[in-house]
């Protein structure tokens, strides 16, 4: 329920971003407040998934920039065979062809996971490295997660890994 609410909010923000754009900035900067983010790939433990998100650049953007050229706030929602996650963090472009994202993530497992219990909630952090491209460049991610609640007096943890395309 939380992920679907997050998805609806994200769609509303992305479609209404021109309402909030400042008229004076339209001439020399991009007229949108938010920039889209996506990824598609394989991960442990979510197996296969797709992520949609939004980037809010913290600096001025050129009119033709497809990706943030300054650090940006980031929100993402991911849905996969093994579960889903909601994330918030920071997108940092290192140079014109490389970017790093640092995210705090809440993950819920369901249906089909690789070696992790289903119907569990995990909290953690993820670092992603990407080469942004209009068609989705290569992207890898690594993170650490721990159970939100202990099960039988123990708290499970695991290392998250992602390989795919996106930014």
C-alpha positions as CSV (number, residue, x, y, z in Angstrom):
1,X,0.0,0.0,0.0
2,X,2.8,2.4,0.9
3,X,4.6,1.7,-2.4
4,X,1.5,2.3,-4.5
5,X,0.9,5.6,-2.6
6,X,4.5,6.6,-3.3
7,X,4.1,5.7,-7.0
8,X,0.9,7.8,-7.3
9,X,2.6,10.7,-5.6
10,X,5.7,10.4,-7.8
11,X,3.5,10.4,-11.0
12,X,1.6,13.5,-9.8
13,X,4.8,15.4,-9.0
14,X,6.4,14.5,-12.4
15,X,3.3,15.6,-14.4
16,X,2.7,18.8,-12.5
17,X,6.3,20.0,-12.4
18,X,5.7,22.8,-15.0
19,X,3.2,24.4,-12.7
20,X,5.9,25.1,-10.2
21,X,8.5,26.3,-12.7
22,X,9.5,30.0,-12.4
23,X,8.7,32.0,-15.6
24,X,12.0,33.9,-15.5
25,X,14.1,30.7,-15.3
26,X,12.4,29.2,-18.4
27,X,14.5,31.2,-20.9
28,X,17.9,30.0,-19.9
29,X,17.3,27.0,-17.7
30,X,15.2,23.8,-17.9
31,X,11.5,24.5,-17.3
32,X,10.9,21.4,-15.2
33,X,11.4,21.2,-11.5
34,X,11.9,17.4,-11.4
35,X,13.9,15.1,-13.6
36,X,13.0,11.4,-14.1
37,X,15.1,8.5,-12.9
38,X,14.7,4.8,-13.7
39,X,16.5,1.5,-13.5
40,X,15.9,-2.0,-14.7
41,X,17.9,-5.0,-13.6
42,X,18.7,-8.0,-11.5
43,X,19.3,-7.8,-7.7
44,X,19.8,-9.9,-4.6
45,X,17.3,-10.6,-3.1
46,X,14.6,-9.0,-5.3
47,X,15.6,-11.1,-8.3
48,X,14.3,-8.9,-11.2
49,X,12.9,-5.4,-10.8
50,X,12.1,-2.0,-12.2
51,X,12.6,1.4,-10.4
52,X,11.0,4.7,-11.1
53,X,12.0,7.9,-9.3
54,X,12.5,11.6,-9.5
55,X,15.5,13.9,-9.1
56,X,15.3,17.4,-7.8
57,X,18.5,19.3,-8.9
58,X,19.9,21.6,-6.1
59,X,21.5,23.9,-8.7
60,X,20.8,25.5,-12.0
61,X,20.3,23.2,-15.0
62,X,20.9,23.9,-18.6
63,X,17.8,23.9,-20.9
64,X,19.0,20.7,-22.8
65,X,20.4,18.7,-19.8
66,X,18.9,15.2,-19.7
67,X,20.5,14.5,-16.3
68,X,21.3,16.7,-13.3
69,X,24.7,18.4,-13.6
70,X,24.6,19.4,-10.0
71,X,23.9,17.3,-6.9
72,X,20.2,16.4,-6.6
73,X,17.8,15.0,-4.1
74,X,16.4,11.7,-5.2
75,X,13.4,9.5,-4.4
76,X,12.8,6.0,-5.9
77,X,10.3,3.2,-5.7
78,X,11.3,-0.2,-6.9
79,X,9.0,-3.2,-7.7
80,X,10.4,-6.7,-8.3
81,X,9.5,-10.3,-8.3
82,X,11.0,-10.6,-4.8
83,X,9.6,-7.5,-3.2
84,X,9.7,-3.7,-3.3
85,X,11.5,-0.8,-1.8
86,X,11.2,2.9,-1.2
87,X,14.3,5.0,-1.1
88,X,15.5,8.6,-0.6
89,X,18.9,10.0,-1.0
90,X,21.4,12.1,-2.9
91,X,22.4,11.9,-6.6
92,X,26.0,13.2,-7.2
93,X,27.3,13.7,-10.7
94,X,31.1,13.2,-10.6
95,X,31.8,14.4,-14.1
96,X,29.9,14.5,-17.4
97,X,29.7,10.7,-17.8
98,X,29.6,9.3,-14.2
99,X,27.2,9.6,-11.2
100,X,27.0,8.2,-7.7
101,X,23.8,7.8,-5.6
102,X,23.6,7.4,-1.9
103,X,20.2,6.2,-0.6
104,X,18.5,5.2,2.6
105,X,16.1,2.3,1.7
106,X,13.2,0.5,3.2
107,X,12.6,-2.9,1.6
108,X,9.7,-5.4,1.9
109,X,10.1,-8.9,0.5
110,X,7.3,-11.0,-1.0
111,X,6.6,-13.8,-3.6
112,X,10.0,-14.9,-4.9
113,X,13.3,-14.0,-3.3
114,X,16.8,-15.3,-3.5
115,X,17.7,-16.9,-0.1
116,X,15.8,-14.4,2.0
117,X,12.6,-14.8,4.0
118,X,9.4,-13.4,2.4
119,X,7.0,-11.0,4.1
120,X,9.8,-9.3,6.0
121,X,10.8,-5.6,6.2
122,X,14.4,-4.6,6.0
123,X,16.1,-1.2,6.4
124,X,19.5,-0.2,5.0
125,X,21.6,1.9,2.7
126,X,22.7,1.5,-0.9
127,X,25.5,3.1,-3.0
128,X,24.9,3.1,-6.7
129,X,27.4,3.8,-9.6
130,X,26.0,4.7,-13.0
131,X,26.9,6.0,-16.4
132,X,23.8,8.0,-17.3
133,X,22.6,7.6,-20.9
134,X,19.4,8.6,-22.7
135,X,18.8,4.9,-23.3
136,X,19.9,3.8,-19.8
137,X,23.6,3.3,-19.2
138,X,25.2,0.6,-17.0
139,X,24.4,0.7,-13.3
140,X,25.6,-1.3,-10.3
141,X,24.7,-1.0,-6.7
142,X,25.8,-2.4,-3.4
143,X,24.2,-2.1,0.0
144,X,23.6,-3.5,3.5
145,X,20.3,-4.4,5.1
146,X,19.1,-5.5,8.5
147,X,15.6,-6.8,9.7
148,X,13.3,-4.0,10.9
149,X,12.0,-6.5,13.6
150,X,13.8,-9.4,15.1
151,X,12.5,-12.9,14.4
152,X,13.0,-15.5,17.1
153,X,15.4,-13.2,18.9
154,X,17.7,-12.7,16.0
155,X,18.1,-9.9,13.4
156,X,18.9,-11.1,9.9
157,X,21.1,-9.0,7.7
158,X,22.4,-9.3,4.1
159,X,24.4,-7.6,1.5
160,X,22.3,-6.2,-1.4
161,X,23.7,-6.3,-5.0
162,X,22.3,-4.8,-8.2
163,X,23.4,-5.0,-11.8
164,X,21.4,-3.4,-14.6
165,X,20.8,-0.2,-16.6
166,X,19.5,3.2,-15.6
167,X,20.5,6.3,-13.6
